[in-house]
Amino acid sequence: MNTQALTIQFKKEGNKLTIPSKLAKEQYKIFLSSLTDGDTVEALFELKTEDSTKSQLAKIHVMLKIMADEQGCSIKEMKEQVKSECGMSYEENGKTVYQSFAPCSKDELSNVIETTIQVGRFMNINLDPLE
């Protein structure tokens, strides 16, 4: 039995729901290929409202800058490392493509923040204000 899950956003175009991002299309293909004939997939469609926050994005960027400074690398390199850890990257034509943080939901950004804190711990950098 397959227990994988996929969360994906669609856009309504005419009478169709389309997948607007290349990353989401790739994740969808991977999910489909993991299924076997006879598997049942349950779907919940919910209208997305703008629930991401500027403060979350700001926090992520501050943490990335701290980590980049500590590691002696660029913010871009650190951002790419965190996006890879969050599953926000895929390969296309031999090149790694990274998804933007901008369209992420509040929950997705919370996951990015938690992952960034975990990556920081691995690098011996404390980014968690509660510790």
MARSE-709959 format. One line per field, with one value per residue (C-alpha): y, z, x. Coordinates in Angstrom, 3 decimals, padded with zeros to 6 digits. Example, Ala and Ser with C-alpha at 12.3 -4.5 7.8 and 13.67 -1.06 7.14 Angstrom:
y c(-004.500/-001.060)
z c(007.800/007.140)
x c(012.300/013.670)
***
This chain:
y c(000.000/003.415/006.042/008.942/012.304/015.231/018.767/020.732/024.013/024.358/027.429/027.600/028.342/028.128/024.854/023.222/023.115/023.421/023.018/026.358/025.582/023.321/022.032/021.058/019.343/017.337/016.409/015.324/013.085/011.504/010.918/009.316/007.053/005.822/004.532/001.065/000.063/-000.198/002.358/004.814/008.487/010.796/014.486/017.550/020.740/023.948/027.521/029.017/032.374/034.534/033.334/033.626/036.425/038.933/038.389/034.693/035.559/038.166/035.653/033.104/035.630/036.819/033.220/032.525/035.587/034.503/031.012/032.287/034.660/031.860/029.435/031.979/031.448/033.525/033.888/032.361/029.222/028.903/029.482/026.732/024.336/024.990/024.707/021.343/020.172/021.361/019.542/022.822/021.844/019.503/018.589/019.757/019.229/018.505/021.709/022.161/024.437/026.032/027.045/030.549/031.089/033.824/031.649/029.415/029.198/030.032/026.305/025.798/028.766/027.347/024.160/026.193/027.975/024.682/023.129/026.183/025.866/022.153/022.895/025.555/023.006/020.665/023.542/024.263/027.567/028.252/029.975/028.943/031.871/029.439/027.646)
z c(000.000/-000.989/001.786/-000.053/-000.046/-002.428/-001.822/-005.012/-006.142/-009.296/-011.142/-012.768/-016.479/-018.210/-017.113/-016.185/-013.244/-014.423/-012.619/-013.013/-011.697/-013.210/-009.749/-009.001/-012.397/-011.654/-008.164/-009.712/-012.237/-009.463/-007.369/-010.286/-011.081/-007.466/-007.768/-008.923/-010.820/-008.405/-005.891/-004.678/-004.301/-002.114/-003.014/-001.168/-003.194/-001.190/-002.455/-001.493/000.197/000.633/004.001/003.748/005.740/005.054/008.553/007.794/004.581/006.439/009.170/006.579/004.824/008.108/009.093/005.645/005.978/009.426/008.151/005.010/007.077/009.506/006.690/004.510/001.499/-000.395/000.668/-002.684/-001.949/001.509/000.120/-002.465/000.232/002.378/-000.632/-001.472/002.112/001.913/-001.364/-003.228/-006.070/-009.039/-011.969/-015.477/-018.458/-016.157/-014.183/-010.678/-010.570/-007.261/-006.356/-005.012/-001.404/-002.550/-003.485/-000.414/002.074/005.753/006.537/003.829/005.122/008.650/007.285/005.622/008.919/010.813/008.155/008.209/011.995/011.580/008.899/011.224/014.053/011.734/011.077/014.828/014.354/016.815/014.965/017.390/019.707/022.268/022.841)
x c(000.000/001.306/001.178/002.772/001.073/001.199/000.037/-000.238/-001.775/-003.838/-005.071/-008.493/-008.308/-011.663/-013.253/-009.939/-007.573/-003.973/-000.659/001.139/004.632/007.272/008.203/004.602/004.307/007.459/006.200/002.892/004.700/006.785/003.673/001.830/004.769/004.807/001.226/000.264/-002.869/-005.761/-004.419/-007.042/-006.125/-008.175/-008.288/-009.524/-009.904/-009.919/-009.832/-006.468/-006.481/-003.425/-002.163/001.592/003.108/005.824/007.205/007.801/009.644/011.689/012.584/013.699/015.923/017.479/018.258/019.748/021.990/023.188/023.945/025.695/027.858/028.774/029.617/031.425/029.175/026.626/023.014/022.057/024.104/022.555/019.051/019.605/020.802/017.718/015.391/016.972/016.360/012.724/012.059/011.770/014.105/014.119/016.334/015.486/017.770/020.716/020.200/018.773/015.717/014.656/011.096/010.542/009.462/007.039/004.023/004.353/001.489/001.829/002.177/004.791/006.784/006.546/008.087/010.857/011.554/011.740/013.964/016.241/016.572/017.418/020.047/021.482/021.722/023.609/026.055/026.232/024.377/021.544/018.697/015.947/015.109/013.657/016.959)
***
